[in-house]
Each structure stands twice: as C-alpha cells, then as structure tokens.
Amino acid sequence: MIDIAVHSLKKNFGDFELLKDIDFEIYQGDKVGIIGKNGAGKTTLLNLIRDQARLPAGANLDAGEILLNPRARLGLIDQIPNFPRDYTVEAVLRMAFRRFDRMREEMEQLEKKISQQSTPALLSRYGALAGDFEHSGGYETEYELARVTTGLGIDGQMREQNFYTLSGGEQTRVNLARVILEKSDILLLDEPTNHLDIASVEWLSEYVNAYKGTVLLISHDRWFLDQVCRRIIEIENGISSDYFGNYSYYAVERQRRWEEALKLWEAQMEEKKRLEAMARRYRSWATEQAIHKAKVVEHKIERMNISDRPRRERKFYAKLDEAGFRADEALKLTDIHKSFDGVPVLCGISGLIEGGERVCIYGPNGCGKSTLLQIVTGELEADRGAVRFGLQTKWAYLPQIVKFENMHRSVLDTVLHALPVSVQQARDRLGAFKFVGEDVFKPLSVLSGGELSRLKLCIVMYKELNFLILDEPTNHLDLASREWLEDLLDGFSGVILFVSHDRYFVTRFATRIWEMENGRIEDYKMGFEPYRERKKQLEEKARAQIKPEKPKSPAVKPETAIQNSGPSRNTGREQKKMERVRENARREAMALEYKIRGLDAMIEAKASDYQALQTLLAEKEQAEEALLVCYEQMEG
C-alpha cells in the first residue's frame, strides 16, 4: 500500500522556483532518506507533506499533488511546538499518551455505569475499548517512556526540569522522544541525529530499523543513512532522483549515472559533429543532388534529441598552511579540575598529545567535552591544573557555535578586516573555501551555521598551523561540505584534537580515543572501530563474569589488606548501573501494576464469558509473575 505519493510537485517562492519536478511514491514500511545541499528544498518538501494531512488537497502547492494514506497517522519532527510555559519535560513527553488518557477516561466512566447497571451494549463497548487500549500499548506506556528516554539520554533530572529552561538541542531531543512515543504510522524526521551523541544515534538507528511504520527523513549523517535507509531520494536543482539502496550505494550509483550520462552526451555530440561535417561536404559539391542530401542530413540534425551536458557541483580545493613540527610534545594537560555551581564536571584530567596524533574526545552529551576544549583554548579557566602547549605548537580553534564581532559585515569585508590581504587575494582564498560569485557580498547575518564555520576556517587557517582544535566541525554542514572538510583535513599532517558525534567523521580521522566519563578520561590508543570492539569485549566479559563466593583464605598481610580495602575503580560505575536497573524496574513495575488493574476491570466485565475469562486470568498471572521479578530487581 502506498503511504505517500508525490507527483510532479512544484513550489515557488516569489519568482524563485525552489521545487521544479518532485516525483516519488513511498510504500508502507519503507525507510527513505532525503538528501541534498543546504537550501535545496528538503525541509520545504517535508512541511508540504505534513500540511496535506490537515489542509485541503493541493493547498500550498503551485502544481502537482501530494497524496497520503487516509488511514495513517502522521508524526513530524521539524520545529519545537508551543507548549504551555509551565510544562516540565515529563509533561511534554506524556503528551504522546493523550489518546490513551482519553480512552482511559471513557473506560472509567463505563466502569461506573456497569457497576450501577450492566447492559450488553455497555459491556460490548467496554470490551472493545479495553481490547483496543491493550492492543495499542496503553498498558505499556510507562515501560515505553523509560525505554525511549533512556535511549535518547533524557535522565530523571532532565525530566523534572521546565521544558523552556533546556537548550535548543535538548528541546529537540525531548521533542523527538515525544513523537517516537506517539507511535505514528508515518514518521517525518528532519535531521533527527542533530544534538544526539553517538550512543543515542545508535539507539535511534536500532529503533527506526525495528519500527513497523513508514519513515521519511532528512539527514546529513552518512552512517545513520547507511544503517537506516534502503532508499535515497536526492533533490538537486529542484528535481528529485531515486536511488534504491543506502547512502553507500547512492554514492557509487550517482557517480556511475554521471559517467554514463557524460558518455551518452559525448556520443551524441560526436554524431552531431559527424553529420554537420557530412552536410558541409555535400553543400561544397554544389550539385542539386548533393544539396538535397545536405538538407536531409541537416533535417536529421534538427530532429536530434541531444541531452544537456551532465553537470555536477564544482569541487573546491583548499590547503592548510602547515608549520614545521619537530618536538614530540604538542599538548600536555595536568590534573585539570572544573566545577559549575559546586557540581564537578572535570575531575583531574591529565594527558599528553604528541605530534601527528588525531585525538577524539568521546562521551555522552553533557559529560564535559566542550568544557575541556574551552579550557585548552583559554576560553574558560580551570579551577585547578595546567594546560601547556609545546614550544613549537601553533594552534587554531573552530568552536561549535561560530560568532563574529560584526554580523552586518559582508563575507569579503570580514576577511579583509581579519587578514592582511588584498581584495583579489581575499576573493581567491574565499573561492577555495566555497564562497564564489555574489556569495562574497552576503552579510554574515544571513549565512547558515555551516557557512559561518567555513568562513571561520578560511580566516584561522591563514596562518601556519600544526595543531587544530575542532568542536563538532561537521555540525550544520551538508554532505558536500562535509566531504570538502574531510578532504581538507586529510592533507593536514599536524595534530587534530576534536569532539564529534558524526560517527563517519570519527571513524575516518580518530587514531586515539579519550573516553570521558564521570569527569575523567580513559585513554585508548587506537581508532574508533577497534575502540568499540574493545568496549564490546569488556562488556561481554563483565556480563559473563559470575560473582565468586567469599573464599576462606588465610590471613592477608596488613599492607595488602589496606590496599584492598580502598574503593574499587569501578565501584561508582557499578552503583550507577545498579541504580539504572532499579529505576527501570520501578517504572516497569508501575506499568505492570496499572496493567493488572485494567485486567481486573476486564475480568469483572467478562465474568459471563468463560473463554475470554480464561485468557484474561492467564494474562493476569503472567503480569503478576513479571511484577514479582521487578520487585526483586528493585530490592537488589
């Protein structure tokens, strides 16, 4: 069954034709990714699809049509909705269960009526409603809430906060969780991995793969597109092109199609040249028969359907000016501590980075990665400890959010103000960083986040460098710009210290992982994939390990006893893990208790239906057994 059909869609903004010919059909259960450079019209397309669910057919369209499955419920992540100002995160998340709340209220009203006067009509309605409630997952809301919030890193403390006190990234994460909990039949996701750490992106990819409904998403995260999508729709110059595979397939197939189209164009041009030469030769003979032949050939040329020469975006090449680097020590951190409002964020971080290393600081959102980079660059002052660069280290920093002193200056004037270069030199340099033509006269205020990052790179990389510090460098960049940045960094032989949640980028560049947890760093001198494999092995070993009984061993030497009496390195981590288990058990127990109360009501309503009663009693018994397991976990 087709869930979404878009036929010959056009959308204009004034005289500008943004979408010229968008045409595709998406079937039930498809997982489809929409890609294209920034400004191609991807988000506009998603919004037009959403609008067709609540507006008259064809509204907001200049031509074409969008058809949606009328029986499918639509969920969209695009922007933060307007919630009441006093709503906590918990209240926002529970908005996903409003339909269950309405069903529950009706069931309670029916229970009161049945207790007063039981009629077949009331019992029938109650049975149908209770069955729908159970089938739709009404008894599992607490479990689902715990599962989704844990997966997206929304902890208990965040759930108690006012929604509007959160950062923009945190609000987006909460909104994503809310839409997932709604369990719509069609999910429209606009950059769902933005503001998620790698662990949360992995959880989301598993969720989307297991999701039974249809997913149409916009993303610049190549790893996520590879894991989730089985089809890619590219929007380029307002026209859509279909690729039936994941992102890796798209990248290869797109190149193959371009080469094939170029060969076809070249063959057509060769044939045209051959016919033109033939017509000229016939005309040069100047006989009546020859002129007639020339006209036949010329008519054939006129009827030739020659395709346009295939074009692709111009590739820009930039090169970093590198400073010589001979010393081994590039950066040394010694016992770095930092707290905010009495809450420790960094707790004694030490480390040495040597020439040529590419170090990724890896960890969940909020663990202090950006704080550490800001201390390294001097934007923040540590409470205790020292940061020391090597004598020959020449570094530059690209922050996560780029700001300039005067946002009203043009791109060209900003470069002229910051660097000792002529106008022509500035334009040449800007061209290497993908600012061409009229782009150089744009005021900074209209630039996207990705364009501001590129401009910052253009300026800071003017001087000779041997050490780059990058905080989420691929954020806000489209696919072409990410590839451009990666090509730029590939040719850089100096040190790179970076924070990134782009798994593709981390896998490509990291040669060393600093895992940050509980304010400390665990150093892994290996790439990202070997690091993940090592972590997986350690987790499997820990799960397989059986707690040994206390041995009746001979007396231990006093020194050894004192040494062993100290806290284990992993005690805090184990306690935290046990707390999570208990919290999840508590939430699941609440869900089961509610389910049992609902089953009790259904058992009472079905007292005269022997077969239904047996099924309900068996289900209640299973729920009670599961509840006992939860109670044991809560006590353990």
PLY file of the C-alpha trace (Angstrom):
ply
format ascii 1.0
element vertex 636
property float x
property float y
property float z
element edge 635
property int vertex1
property int vertex2
end_header
0.00 0.00 0.00
1.26 3.50 -0.84
1.60 5.77 2.23
2.96 8.87 0.45
2.71 9.76 -3.25
4.20 12.97 -4.68
3.53 13.64 -8.37
5.03 16.47 -10.49
5.26 18.76 -7.44
6.28 22.40 -7.95
6.77 25.08 -5.29
7.75 28.70 -5.89
8.69 31.50 -3.54
8.01 34.68 -5.47
9.92 34.41 -8.73
12.23 31.73 -7.35
11.31 28.18 -8.34
12.54 26.05 -5.43
10.95 22.69 -6.32
10.54 22.10 -10.06
9.67 18.44 -10.53
9.44 16.22 -7.45
8.05 12.77 -8.18
8.13 9.63 -6.00
5.96 7.06 -4.21
6.70 5.61 -0.77
5.16 2.30 0.26
4.11 1.18 3.72
7.13 0.24 5.84
9.70 1.99 3.59
12.66 3.75 5.21
13.63 6.59 2.86
16.29 9.29 3.21
16.08 12.70 1.50
19.44 14.32 0.79
20.64 17.46 -0.97
22.73 20.51 -0.24
21.54 23.18 2.18
18.74 25.26 0.62
17.71 22.54 -1.87
14.15 22.47 -0.50
14.25 19.29 1.63
12.57 20.79 4.71
10.05 22.62 2.49
9.07 19.27 0.97
8.59 17.68 4.40
6.44 20.60 5.54
4.30 20.39 2.39
3.70 16.68 3.05
2.71 17.48 6.64
0.36 20.26 5.51
-1.54 17.88 3.21
-2.63 15.92 6.28
-4.60 18.90 7.68
-5.27 21.21 4.70
-7.44 20.81 1.57
-5.81 18.79 -1.23
-3.41 20.90 -3.27
-3.19 23.72 -0.69
0.20 25.49 -0.65
1.22 23.77 -3.92
1.92 25.65 -7.15
1.48 22.48 -9.23
1.32 18.73 -8.81
-0.17 16.73 -5.96
0.65 15.04 -2.65
-1.46 12.03 -1.66
-1.36 10.45 1.81
-2.79 7.20 3.11
-6.00 8.45 4.79
-5.81 5.73 7.47
-2.23 6.57 8.51
-1.37 8.85 11.45
1.45 11.32 10.72
4.23 12.35 13.11
6.69 15.13 12.23
9.89 16.40 13.83
10.53 19.81 12.32
10.42 22.56 14.90
9.66 22.88 18.61
5.87 23.21 19.13
4.46 25.82 21.51
3.81 24.12 24.85
2.42 25.90 27.94
5.24 27.84 29.62
4.96 25.89 32.88
5.28 22.45 31.24
8.03 20.20 32.53
9.86 17.79 30.23
7.79 15.00 31.80
4.54 16.78 30.85
5.76 17.30 27.27
6.69 13.62 26.94
3.34 12.48 28.34
1.53 14.48 25.66
2.31 11.48 23.46
-0.18 9.44 25.51
-3.17 11.79 25.17
-5.19 9.28 23.16
-4.62 6.68 25.90
-5.72 9.24 28.51
-8.98 9.78 26.60
-9.54 6.02 26.28
-8.81 5.54 29.99
-11.30 8.23 30.97
-14.02 6.61 28.86
-13.21 3.19 30.35
-13.52 4.60 33.90
-16.89 6.16 33.05
-18.09 2.85 31.59
-16.92 1.00 34.72
-19.10 3.28 36.87
-22.10 2.75 34.62
-21.56 -1.04 34.54
-21.34 -1.16 38.34
-24.74 0.57 38.52
-26.46 -1.24 35.64
-24.77 -3.80 33.44
-26.17 -3.95 29.91
-24.92 -5.89 26.85
-24.29 -2.61 24.99
-22.13 -1.21 27.81
-20.21 -4.48 28.20
-19.65 -4.69 24.46
-18.36 -1.13 24.25
-16.14 -1.62 27.28
-14.71 -4.87 25.89
-13.97 -3.29 22.51
-12.38 -0.23 24.13
-10.31 -2.31 26.56
-9.11 -4.55 23.73
-8.09 -1.54 21.63
-6.37 0.01 24.67
-4.34 -3.13 25.27
-3.60 -3.79 21.59
-2.38 -0.20 21.09
0.00 -0.44 24.05
-1.96 1.50 26.66
-0.69 -0.72 29.48
2.94 -0.33 28.33
3.25 3.46 28.34
5.50 3.60 31.42
7.80 0.95 30.01
7.96 2.69 26.62
8.59 6.06 28.28
11.51 4.61 30.25
12.92 2.82 27.18
12.84 5.85 24.87
14.11 8.39 27.41
16.98 6.08 28.39
17.88 5.53 24.74
17.92 9.27 23.96
19.79 10.23 27.13
16.89 12.03 28.86
17.54 11.27 32.52
15.29 11.69 35.56
16.78 15.07 36.43
16.06 16.46 32.96
12.51 15.10 33.07
11.79 17.22 36.14
13.06 20.46 34.53
10.89 23.09 32.88
10.94 22.43 29.13
11.81 26.04 28.29
14.91 26.06 30.52
16.54 23.46 28.25
18.94 24.32 25.45
17.71 24.18 21.85
19.44 20.83 21.32
17.88 19.35 24.47
14.42 20.60 23.44
14.85 18.94 20.04
15.82 15.67 21.77
12.74 15.78 24.02
10.51 16.57 21.04
11.98 13.61 19.14
11.21 11.34 22.11
7.62 12.66 22.25
6.98 11.93 18.55
8.53 8.45 18.84
6.25 7.71 21.82
3.20 8.74 19.78
3.84 5.69 17.55
2.54 7.28 14.37
2.11 5.21 11.20
4.31 7.61 9.21
7.33 9.39 10.72
8.74 12.51 9.06
12.12 13.34 10.61
14.16 16.46 9.83
17.80 15.98 10.93
16.87 13.65 13.83
20.52 12.95 14.77
21.37 16.62 15.39
22.18 17.16 19.09
22.43 13.39 19.72
25.64 11.73 20.90
26.89 8.60 19.14
25.27 6.19 21.63
21.88 7.89 21.14
22.28 7.85 17.34
22.96 4.11 17.52
19.85 3.61 19.67
17.78 5.68 17.22
19.05 3.65 14.26
18.02 0.42 16.03
14.62 1.93 16.84
13.96 3.07 13.25
15.06 -0.30 11.86
12.63 -2.10 14.19
9.83 0.43 13.56
6.96 -1.14 11.62
5.70 2.08 10.03
6.97 4.28 7.21
9.89 6.67 7.74
10.84 9.63 5.53
13.82 11.50 6.90
16.27 14.28 6.08
19.81 13.71 7.29
23.42 14.64 6.59
24.65 11.81 8.84
26.10 9.30 6.40
26.48 6.49 8.96
22.84 6.88 10.03
21.66 6.92 6.40
23.65 3.73 5.76
22.20 1.95 8.80
18.58 3.00 8.39
17.66 3.80 4.78
17.06 1.33 1.98
16.30 4.10 -0.49
17.69 7.60 -1.10
15.88 10.49 -2.80
18.23 13.27 -3.88
16.93 16.78 -4.55
19.19 18.75 -6.87
18.22 21.90 -8.77
14.58 21.35 -7.74
14.39 17.85 -9.30
14.20 14.54 -7.44
16.22 11.43 -8.32
15.62 7.96 -6.84
18.35 5.56 -5.68
17.16 2.18 -4.38
19.84 1.49 -1.78
21.54 3.06 1.24
23.92 6.04 1.19
26.98 4.00 0.19
25.05 2.59 -2.77
23.88 6.12 -3.67
27.45 7.49 -3.68
28.64 4.79 -6.12
25.48 4.78 -8.28
25.41 8.58 -8.60
28.96 8.57 -9.98
28.07 5.72 -12.34
24.99 7.57 -13.63
27.01 10.75 -14.17
29.69 8.88 -16.13
27.02 7.12 -18.21
25.22 10.41 -18.96
28.54 12.03 -19.91
29.36 9.18 -22.31
25.90 9.49 -23.88
26.30 13.25 -24.30
29.78 12.84 -25.80
28.49 10.18 -28.22
25.59 12.45 -29.25
27.96 15.39 -29.78
30.31 13.20 -31.86
27.37 12.09 -34.01
26.23 15.69 -34.42
29.73 16.78 -35.50
29.90 13.87 -37.98
26.53 14.83 -39.52
27.46 18.54 -39.67
30.71 17.67 -41.47
28.74 15.47 -43.90
26.25 18.31 -44.60
29.10 20.77 -45.25
30.76 18.30 -47.61
27.55 17.78 -49.60
26.99 21.55 -49.87
30.57 22.07 -51.02
29.86 19.87 -54.04
27.17 22.40 -55.13
25.16 19.93 -57.23
21.40 19.67 -56.97
21.56 16.08 -55.72
24.28 16.92 -53.17
22.35 19.93 -51.85
19.27 17.72 -51.46
21.36 15.23 -49.42
22.72 18.11 -47.31
19.17 19.24 -46.49
18.22 15.68 -45.46
21.21 15.49 -43.13
20.52 18.96 -41.69
16.91 17.99 -41.04
18.20 14.91 -39.22
20.42 17.13 -37.08
17.45 19.34 -36.19
15.45 16.30 -35.08
18.25 15.01 -32.85
17.27 14.98 -29.16
20.58 15.93 -27.56
20.57 15.89 -23.76
22.21 18.67 -21.76
25.78 18.10 -20.72
25.64 16.44 -17.28
26.81 18.80 -14.58
27.93 18.28 -11.06
28.84 20.70 -8.35
32.24 22.24 -8.81
34.82 20.69 -6.50
36.71 23.19 -4.36
40.22 22.55 -3.16
41.80 24.23 -0.16
45.12 23.56 1.52
46.24 24.31 5.04
49.48 26.22 5.53
51.40 23.96 7.88
54.08 24.95 10.35
57.05 22.66 10.85
56.77 20.48 13.92
59.72 18.61 15.34
59.09 18.29 19.09
57.24 15.25 20.47
55.12 17.19 22.98
52.25 19.08 21.32
49.94 19.49 24.34
50.14 18.44 27.97
47.23 18.52 30.43
47.97 18.16 34.13
45.27 17.47 36.75
42.53 19.67 35.22
39.54 20.30 37.54
36.41 22.33 36.77
33.09 22.76 38.59
29.95 24.78 37.86
27.81 25.86 40.83
29.54 23.31 43.01
28.90 20.44 40.56
32.19 18.85 39.39
32.46 18.46 35.59
36.17 17.70 35.14
37.91 15.74 37.90
41.66 15.58 37.47
42.17 15.18 33.72
45.75 14.59 32.58
47.13 13.59 29.21
49.91 14.10 26.67
49.33 14.54 22.92
52.29 14.09 20.60
52.96 15.27 17.05
50.78 13.77 14.29
48.09 12.30 16.59
44.37 12.71 15.92
42.57 12.52 19.25
38.78 12.29 19.60
37.24 13.22 22.95
34.32 10.81 23.14
31.41 10.63 25.57
27.71 11.33 26.10
26.17 14.80 25.90
26.86 16.89 28.99
29.94 14.97 30.13
32.26 18.00 29.73
33.88 17.53 26.31
33.31 21.11 25.09
34.26 22.42 28.55
37.63 20.69 28.25
38.24 22.20 24.79
37.32 25.68 26.10
39.85 25.28 28.93
42.52 24.11 26.45
41.92 27.17 24.25
41.72 29.60 27.18
38.03 30.48 26.79
37.43 29.06 30.27
39.73 28.98 33.27
40.25 25.70 35.13
39.69 25.62 38.89
42.93 23.70 39.23
45.54 22.19 36.94
47.66 23.30 34.00
47.46 23.38 30.18
50.79 23.54 28.38
51.31 23.62 24.62
54.64 22.57 23.14
57.13 25.32 22.30
56.63 24.80 18.57
52.85 24.26 18.69
50.85 26.70 16.56
47.17 26.02 17.06
43.76 27.22 15.87
40.29 26.58 17.28
36.95 26.08 15.49
34.16 26.33 18.11
30.81 24.54 17.88
28.91 27.83 17.55
30.78 30.37 15.41
30.30 34.07 16.13
31.85 37.18 14.61
32.23 40.61 16.16
30.22 42.38 13.43
27.47 40.27 11.85
26.50 43.11 9.47
29.77 43.00 7.53
29.90 41.15 4.24
31.88 37.94 3.85
34.55 39.77 1.83
34.84 42.68 4.27
35.16 40.26 7.20
38.16 38.58 5.57
39.74 41.94 4.61
39.26 43.15 8.20
40.79 39.98 9.72
43.69 39.26 7.34
46.48 41.35 5.73
45.42 40.54 2.15
44.33 42.42 -0.98
40.79 42.22 -2.37
41.87 39.76 -5.07
43.79 37.62 -2.57
40.72 37.60 -0.29
38.44 36.53 -3.14
40.87 33.81 -4.21
41.04 32.49 -0.66
37.26 32.64 -0.23
36.85 30.74 -3.51
38.92 27.87 -2.10
36.51 27.79 0.87
33.40 27.61 -1.40
32.46 31.32 -1.38
32.15 32.30 -5.04
30.45 34.97 -7.13
27.85 37.02 -5.26
28.31 34.89 -2.10
31.21 37.11 -1.00
28.90 40.13 -0.71
26.37 38.44 1.61
26.15 39.86 5.14
27.17 37.39 7.86
23.69 37.65 9.39
22.15 35.63 6.52
24.77 32.84 6.50
23.91 29.35 7.75
25.82 27.74 10.60
27.82 25.68 8.11
28.76 28.77 6.07
29.90 30.59 9.23
32.10 27.59 10.11
33.67 27.61 6.65
34.35 31.35 6.89
35.96 30.89 10.31
38.18 28.16 8.88
39.11 30.44 5.98
40.36 33.05 8.46
42.02 30.95 11.19
43.82 28.75 8.67
45.54 31.72 7.03
48.48 31.42 9.41
50.78 28.41 9.51
49.39 25.72 11.83
50.38 22.34 13.20
47.54 21.81 15.72
43.79 22.04 15.05
41.14 22.02 17.81
37.64 21.28 16.45
34.33 21.19 18.36
31.63 19.41 16.32
33.17 20.53 12.99
30.56 18.83 10.76
27.53 20.29 12.56
25.31 22.29 10.16
27.32 21.14 7.12
25.59 19.45 4.20
27.08 16.30 2.66
29.16 18.13 0.03
30.63 20.49 2.66
31.43 17.57 4.98
33.31 15.83 2.20
35.12 19.09 1.38
36.19 19.48 5.03
37.36 15.88 5.22
39.46 16.30 2.07
40.95 19.44 3.63
41.85 17.62 6.88
43.15 14.57 5.02
46.00 16.66 3.67
46.89 18.03 7.14
49.78 16.22 8.83
49.58 18.08 12.16
47.72 17.25 15.37
43.91 17.26 15.49
42.07 17.32 18.82
38.34 17.15 18.24
34.87 16.46 19.60
32.35 14.97 17.16
29.15 12.93 17.18
29.49 12.25 13.45
30.45 8.58 13.51
31.61 8.62 9.89
33.96 11.53 10.66
35.24 9.98 13.92
35.90 6.62 12.25
37.80 8.29 9.42
40.06 10.55 11.50
40.50 9.31 15.07
43.75 7.48 15.80
43.25 7.76 19.57
40.15 7.92 21.78
39.85 9.85 25.04
36.71 8.36 26.59
35.22 10.86 29.03
33.02 9.60 31.85
32.34 10.93 35.35
34.74 13.82 34.74
37.71 11.60 33.94
39.41 10.31 30.80
40.18 6.73 29.84
42.86 6.68 27.14
42.59 4.22 24.22
45.46 4.47 21.74
43.51 3.08 18.78
40.97 4.09 16.14
37.24 4.30 16.80
36.16 0.89 15.44
38.90 -1.04 17.37
37.91 1.00 20.46
34.24 -0.01 20.06
35.26 -3.63 19.62
37.39 -3.43 22.78
34.48 -1.92 24.74
32.13 -4.62 23.46
34.53 -7.35 24.59
34.89 -5.78 28.04
31.09 -5.52 28.43
30.59 -9.16 27.36
33.30 -10.27 29.78
31.67 -8.32 32.62
28.24 -9.86 31.85
29.66 -13.37 31.71
31.55 -12.97 34.94
29.97 -14.84 37.86
30.34 -13.34 41.32
32.70 -15.64 43.25
31.85 -16.75 46.79
33.93 -15.27 49.58
36.95 -17.56 49.88
38.02 -18.77 53.28
41.57 -17.63 52.68
44.40 -17.34 55.19
45.08 -14.03 56.82
46.24 -11.33 54.45
49.27 -9.20 55.07
48.35 -5.83 56.64
49.72 -3.86 53.69
47.65 -5.90 51.24
44.56 -5.58 53.41
44.91 -1.81 53.48
45.44 -1.72 49.71
42.40 -3.92 49.04
40.17 -2.01 51.45
40.20 1.07 49.23
37.32 1.74 46.83
37.44 -0.14 43.53
37.84 1.96 40.38
34.60 0.54 39.12
32.53 0.87 42.32
30.93 4.15 41.27
30.20 2.85 37.79
28.63 -0.37 39.17
26.50 1.59 41.64
25.30 3.83 38.84
24.44 0.79 36.73
22.51 -0.79 39.62
20.61 2.46 40.17
19.57 2.46 36.49
18.41 -1.17 36.77
16.37 -0.35 39.89
14.88 2.75 38.27
13.87 0.82 35.13
12.41 -1.94 37.32
10.43 0.63 39.31
8.95 2.14 36.12
8.14 -1.27 34.66
6.52 -2.27 37.95
4.29 0.82 37.79
3.25 -0.12 34.24
2.51 -3.72 35.27
0.50 -2.63 38.31
-1.60 -0.41 36.07
-2.00 -3.26 33.58
-3.17 -5.61 36.34
-5.77 -3.06 37.49
-7.04 -2.84 33.91
-7.17 -6.65 33.64
-9.14 -6.83 36.89
-11.73 -4.47 35.40
-11.87 -6.52 32.21
-12.22 -9.78 34.21
-15.18 -8.28 36.04
-16.74 -7.14 32.75
-16.21 -10.57 31.09
-17.39 -12.62 34.08
-20.03 -14.40 31.95
-17.68 -15.14 29.01
-15.79 -18.31 30.03
-13.27 -18.37 27.17
-12.39 -14.67 27.43
-12.16 -15.04 31.22
-9.60 -17.86 30.96
-7.43 -15.79 28.60
-7.60 -12.74 30.89
-6.78 -14.78 34.02
-3.74 -16.33 32.31
-2.55 -12.90 31.19
-3.00 -11.54 34.71
-0.96 -14.42 36.11
1.90 -13.65 33.68
1.77 -9.95 34.59
1.90 -10.79 38.33
4.94 -13.05 37.79
6.70 -10.27 35.86
5.79 -7.85 38.66
7.47 -10.10 41.24
10.66 -10.10 39.12
10.56 -6.26 39.06
10.14 -6.15 42.86
13.21 -8.40 43.26
15.25 -6.12 40.98
14.11 -3.07 42.95
15.29 -4.65 46.21
18.58 -5.90 44.66
0 1
1 2
2 3
3 4
4 5
5 6
6 7
7 8
8 9
9 10
10 11
11 12
12 13
13 14
14 15
15 16
16 17
17 18
18 19
19 20
20 21
21 22
22 23
23 24
24 25
25 26
26 27
27 28
28 29
29 30
30 31
31 32
32 33
33 34
34 35
35 36
36 37
37 38
38 39
39 40
40 41
41 42
42 43
43 44
44 45
45 46
46 47
47 48
48 49
49 50
50 51
51 52
52 53
53 54
54 55
55 56
56 57
57 58
58 59
59 60
60 61
61 62
62 63
63 64
64 65
65 66
66 67
67 68
68 69
69 70
70 71
71 72
72 73
73 74
74 75
75 76
76 77
77 78
78 79
79 80
80 81
81 82
82 83
83 84
84 85
85 86
86 87
87 88
88 89
89 90
90 91
91 92
92 93
93 94
94 95
95 96
96 97
97 98
98 99
99 100
100 101
101 102
102 103
103 104
104 105
105 106
106 107
107 108
108 109
109 110
110 111
111 112
112 113
113 114
114 115
115 116
116 117
117 118
118 119
119 120
120 121
121 122
122 123
123 124
124 125
125 126
126 127
127 128
128 129
129 130
130 131
131 132
132 133
133 134
134 135
135 136
136 137
137 138
138 139
139 140
140 141
141 142
142 143
143 144
144 145
145 146
146 147
147 148
148 149
149 150
150 151
151 152
152 153
153 154
154 155
155 156
156 157
157 158
158 159
159 160
160 161
161 162
162 163
163 164
164 165
165 166
166 167
167 168
168 169
169 170
170 171
171 172
172 173
173 174
174 175
175 176
176 177
177 178
178 179
179 180
180 181
181 182
182 183
183 184
184 185
185 186
186 187
187 188
188 189
189 190
190 191
191 192
192 193
193 194
194 195
195 196
196 197
197 198
198 199
199 200
200 201
201 202
202 203
203 204
204 205
205 206
206 207
207 208
208 209
209 210
210 211
211 212
212 213
213 214
214 215
215 216
216 217
217 218
218 219
219 220
220 221
221 222
222 223
223 224
224 225
225 226
226 227
227 228
228 229
229 230
230 231
231 232
232 233
233 234
234 235
235 236
236 237
237 238
238 239
239 240
240 241
241 242
242 243
243 244
244 245
245 246
246 247
247 248
248 249
249 250
250 251
251 252
252 253
253 254
254 255
255 256
256 257
257 258
258 259
259 260
260 261
261 262
262 263
263 264
264 265
265 266
266 267
267 268
268 269
269 270
270 271
271 272
272 273
273 274
274 275
275 276
276 277
277 278
278 279
279 280
280 281
281 282
282 283
283 284
284 285
285 286
286 287
287 288
288 289
289 290
290 291
291 292
292 293
293 294
294 295
295 296
296 297
297 298
298 299
299 300
300 301
301 302
302 303
303 304
304 305
305 306
306 307
307 308
308 309
309 310
310 311
311 312
312 313
313 314
314 315
315 316
316 317
317 318
318 319
319 320
320 321
321 322
322 323
323 324
324 325
325 326
326 327
327 328
328 329
329 330
330 331
331 332
332 333
333 334
334 335
335 336
336 337
337 338
338 339
339 340
340 341
341 342
342 343
343 344
344 345
345 346
346 347
347 348
348 349
349 350
350 351
351 352
352 353
353 354
354 355
355 356
356 357
357 358
358 359
359 360
360 361
361 362
362 363
363 364
364 365
365 366
366 367
367 368
368 369
369 370
370 371
371 372
372 373
373 374
374 375
375 376
376 377
377 378
378 379
379 380
380 381
381 382
382 383
383 384
384 385
385 386
386 387
387 388
388 389
389 390
390 391
391 392
392 393
393 394
394 395
395 396
396 397
397 398
398 399
399 400
400 401
401 402
402 403
403 404
404 405
405 406
406 407
407 408
408 409
409 410
410 411
411 412
412 413
413 414
414 415
415 416
416 417
417 418
418 419
419 420
420 421
421 422
422 423
423 424
424 425
425 426
426 427
427 428
428 429
429 430
430 431
431 432
432 433
433 434
434 435
435 436
436 437
437 438
438 439
439 440
440 441
441 442
442 443
443 444
444 445
445 446
446 447
447 448
448 449
449 450
450 451
451 452
452 453
453 454
454 455
455 456
456 457
457 458
458 459
459 460
460 461
461 462
462 463
463 464
464 465
465 466
466 467
467 468
468 469
469 470
470 471
471 472
472 473
473 474
474 475
475 476
476 477
477 478
478 479
479 480
480 481
481 482
482 483
483 484
484 485
485 486
486 487
487 488
488 489
489 490
490 491
491 492
492 493
493 494
494 495
495 496
496 497
497 498
498 499
499 500
500 501
501 502
502 503
503 504
504 505
505 506
506 507
507 508
508 509
509 510
510 511
511 512
512 513
513 514
514 515
515 516
516 517
517 518
518 519
519 520
520 521
521 522
522 523
523 524
524 525
525 526
526 527
527 528
528 529
529 530
530 531
531 532
532 533
533 534
534 535
535 536
536 537
537 538
538 539
539 540
540 541
541 542
542 543
543 544
544 545
545 546
546 547
547 548
548 549
549 550
550 551
551 552
552 553
553 554
554 555
555 556
556 557
557 558
558 559
559 560
560 561
561 562
562 563
563 564
564 565
565 566
566 567
567 568
568 569
569 570
570 571
571 572
572 573
573 574
574 575
575 576
576 577
577 578
578 579
579 580
580 581
581 582
582 583
583 584
584 585
585 586
586 587
587 588
588 589
589 590
590 591
591 592
592 593
593 594
594 595
595 596
596 597
597 598
598 599
599 600
600 601
601 602
602 603
603 604
604 605
605 606
606 607
607 608
608 609
609 610
610 611
611 612
612 613
613 614
614 615
615 616
616 617
617 618
618 619
619 620
620 621
621 622
622 623
623 624
624 625
625 626
626 627
627 628
628 629
629 630
630 631
631 632
632 633
633 634
634 635
